[in-house]
Every structure is written in C-alpha cells, then in structure tokens.
C-alpha cells in the first residue's frame, strides 16, 4: 500500500450521518498530522479535519464542520476516521486523506459523498 485508501462514502440525506475511513500508508510516520480534504467541481480542494500525531492532542476543523464532524485516529490499525453528522448539501464532494501539508505522491482515489433528499 503506497497511497492513502479511503472508503465509506455514499448517498446521505440532509441532516443524516456518514462515517468515512482512511487507511494510511505504513510509511507515513505516526507522528505526522493526517486528515481529510474535500473537493467539489468548481471549488478548490480544502482541508476539512486533521488530527495530530501519536501523543499529540491536536485537532483542526474547518469552520463549516465544527460541531458536526469528528475526526479520530487508530494508531494500531493506522486508520483515520471521519464521523459526519447533520450533513448538509455543502458537505458533498470527494473526500481524500493526506498529511498536513499534503504529500503529492500519496493521494488516493478518494471517496464520494453525495448529499440529496
């Protein structure tokens, strides 16, 4: 596994919930900050939520998702999870994982989140 691998996307109704999962490449040190970005046609890719490395109690969320999204990290399984609650149409897009700042060679395919009633 040489790239981040995302899963869990799908169709969700406004106000609904979805949980995304990301398997990080083994070569990414556990001390790296990792997290989620999203991209929507016509908009630049933006960082959504990031979490600090092992032993570092640090989180960052873009203002639009604060209080609704929660990021977590399992260092044993090398997995980063994004719990999305009270989803709204502006949350739609392709969600990808990477470090912060991102490493160009490690982008995966992402996972698509569609928000529709």
PyMOL commands that set and color helices and strands:
alter all, ss='L'
color gray80, all
select helices_A, chain A and resi 63-65+89-91+104-106
alter helices_A, ss='H'
color red, helices_A
select strands_A, chain A and resi 5-7+10-12+18-23+34-39+46-51+59-61+69-74+79-84+93-99+111-115
alter strands_A, ss='S'
color yellow, strands_A
deselect
rebuild
show_as cartoon
